[in-house]
Amino acid sequence: MVLTSGGDEDRGGHEKESKEESVLAMLGIIGTILNLVVIIFVYIYTTL
């Protein structure tokens, strides 16, 4: 049986996937914060 060195490609794919996941997580957090800000402003505007 011959083993090929596919480990480097796997590591590169995992690093890229990890970066994409962290970017998506940050976008989700930012979106959630913006939604909360909008909800607070709408609540204040409607109660005045």
Distance bins in CASP14 RR format, pairs under 12 A and 6 or more apart:
PFRMAT RR
TARGET T0000
AUTHOR 0000-0000-0000
RMODE 2
METHOD distances of the structure
MODEL  1
4 10 0 0 0 0 0 1 0 0 0 0 0
5 11 0 0 0 0 0 1 0 0 0 0 0
6 12 0 0 0 0 0 1 0 0 0 0 0
6 13 0 0 0 0 0 1 0 0 0 0 0
7 13 0 0 0 0 1 0 0 0 0 0 0
7 14 0 0 0 0 1 0 0 0 0 0 0
7 15 0 0 0 0 0 1 0 0 0 0 0
8 14 0 0 0 0 0 1 0 0 0 0 0
8 15 0 0 0 0 0 1 0 0 0 0 0
9 15 0 0 0 0 0 1 0 0 0 0 0
9 16 0 0 0 0 0 1 0 0 0 0 0
10 16 0 0 0 0 0 1 0 0 0 0 0
10 17 0 0 0 0 0 1 0 0 0 0 0
11 17 0 0 0 0 0 1 0 0 0 0 0
11 18 0 0 0 0 0 1 0 0 0 0 0
12 18 0 0 0 0 1 0 0 0 0 0 0
12 19 0 0 0 0 1 0 0 0 0 0 0
12 20 0 0 0 0 0 1 0 0 0 0 0
13 19 0 0 0 0 1 0 0 0 0 0 0
13 20 0 0 0 0 1 0 0 0 0 0 0
13 21 0 0 0 0 0 1 0 0 0 0 0
14 20 0 0 0 0 0 1 0 0 0 0 0
14 21 0 0 0 0 0 1 0 0 0 0 0
15 21 0 0 0 0 0 1 0 0 0 0 0
15 22 0 0 0 0 0 1 0 0 0 0 0
16 22 0 0 0 0 0 1 0 0 0 0 0
16 23 0 0 0 0 0 1 0 0 0 0 0
17 23 0 0 0 0 0 1 0 0 0 0 0
17 24 0 0 0 0 0 1 0 0 0 0 0
18 24 0 0 0 0 0 1 0 0 0 0 0
18 25 0 0 0 0 0 1 0 0 0 0 0
19 25 0 0 0 0 0 1 0 0 0 0 0
19 26 0 0 0 0 0 1 0 0 0 0 0
20 26 0 0 0 0 0 1 0 0 0 0 0
20 27 0 0 0 0 0 1 0 0 0 0 0
21 27 0 0 0 0 0 1 0 0 0 0 0
21 28 0 0 0 0 0 1 0 0 0 0 0
22 28 0 0 0 0 0 1 0 0 0 0 0
22 29 0 0 0 0 0 1 0 0 0 0 0
23 29 0 0 0 0 0 1 0 0 0 0 0
23 30 0 0 0 0 0 1 0 0 0 0 0
24 30 0 0 0 0 0 1 0 0 0 0 0
24 31 0 0 0 0 0 1 0 0 0 0 0
25 31 0 0 0 0 0 1 0 0 0 0 0
25 32 0 0 0 0 0 1 0 0 0 0 0
26 32 0 0 0 0 0 1 0 0 0 0 0
26 33 0 0 0 0 0 1 0 0 0 0 0
27 33 0 0 0 0 0 1 0 0 0 0 0
27 34 0 0 0 0 0 1 0 0 0 0 0
28 34 0 0 0 0 1 0 0 0 0 0 0
28 35 0 0 0 0 1 0 0 0 0 0 0
29 35 0 0 0 0 0 1 0 0 0 0 0
29 36 0 0 0 0 0 1 0 0 0 0 0
30 36 0 0 0 0 0 1 0 0 0 0 0
30 37 0 0 0 0 0 1 0 0 0 0 0
31 37 0 0 0 0 1 0 0 0 0 0 0
31 38 0 0 0 0 1 0 0 0 0 0 0
31 39 0 0 0 0 0 1 0 0 0 0 0
32 38 0 0 0 0 0 1 0 0 0 0 0
32 39 0 0 0 0 0 1 0 0 0 0 0
33 39 0 0 0 0 0 1 0 0 0 0 0
33 40 0 0 0 0 0 1 0 0 0 0 0
34 40 0 0 0 0 0 1 0 0 0 0 0
34 41 0 0 0 0 0 1 0 0 0 0 0
35 41 0 0 0 0 0 1 0 0 0 0 0
35 42 0 0 0 0 0 1 0 0 0 0 0
36 42 0 0 0 0 0 1 0 0 0 0 0
36 43 0 0 0 0 0 1 0 0 0 0 0
37 43 0 0 0 0 0 1 0 0 0 0 0
37 44 0 0 0 0 0 1 0 0 0 0 0
38 44 0 0 0 0 0 1 0 0 0 0 0
38 45 0 0 0 0 0 1 0 0 0 0 0
39 45 0 0 0 0 0 1 0 0 0 0 0
39 46 0 0 0 0 0 1 0 0 0 0 0
40 46 0 0 0 0 0 1 0 0 0 0 0
40 47 0 0 0 0 0 1 0 0 0 0 0
41 47 0 0 0 0 0 1 0 0 0 0 0
41 48 0 0 0 0 0 1 0 0 0 0 0
42 48 0 0 0 0 0 1 0 0 0 0 0
END
